[in-house]
Amino acid sequence: MHCGMNETGNAGGNYTYNLWSSGQGSGCMTVYGVDATFSATWSGVNDWIARVGLAFDKTKTYDQIGTFASDFAYTTTGITTGGFGNVGIYGWSVNPLHEYYIMENWLGKRPAFKVVGSITIDGEGTYEIQTNTQNNQPNITGTNATFVQFWSVRSTPRYCGHISISKHFDAWANLGLTLGDLEEARILVEAQSNSGSIDFTTGTVVVTK
């Protein structure tokens, strides 16, 4: 179990975990050491993130690394609906700096940023593509910066399935939303102004050449 403010470590195999908190409330994650599965519980948080997946050295773009995909299944309990929450695939790129989300569920309010397009993937669903500019906000560089977020927001929530991650990356690029050198691709739960718990019974993030 990990309950730190800003903590990264090995989750077994090629996977790593990351736990981040803005400092309000409390939250912990338990890494199972089997694929990218984990559980998490949080209470009264302002902004709190737990994630497990793949980390990269920020020297290659996603298409130079390979083709990304994920399988997932999870359950939730006791989710309060006062704020935002995200379940899905998450990461960052540098050169340029971007934060990205492929959202399978929102634990509260559905994101409503600028809609710039959509993507439909057979067997997976339809997603709105949204963008949002974050001004002078924390990020992976260690100093506050202004950057654009890329979002794929599924039309209806789901609790299990396959995510063709690279198809989202490609759809964003076709709209001029191009990620830089990849820093991570991880399965995420993010909670903002709410409480609850989640248990990922299936979780993989894989890259094929």
Protein Blocks (a to p, Z undefined) as FASTA:
>chain_A
ZZbfbdcddeehjbccddddehiajdddddehiajbdcdddehifbdcdddddddehlac
fklnoccddddddddehiafkbccdeddddddehiaddddddfbdcbjadddddfbdcdd
ehkbpcdddddddehiacfkopacdddddddddfbdcfbdcddfklmmmmmmmnopacdd
dfbdcdddddehiadddddfbdcddddZZ
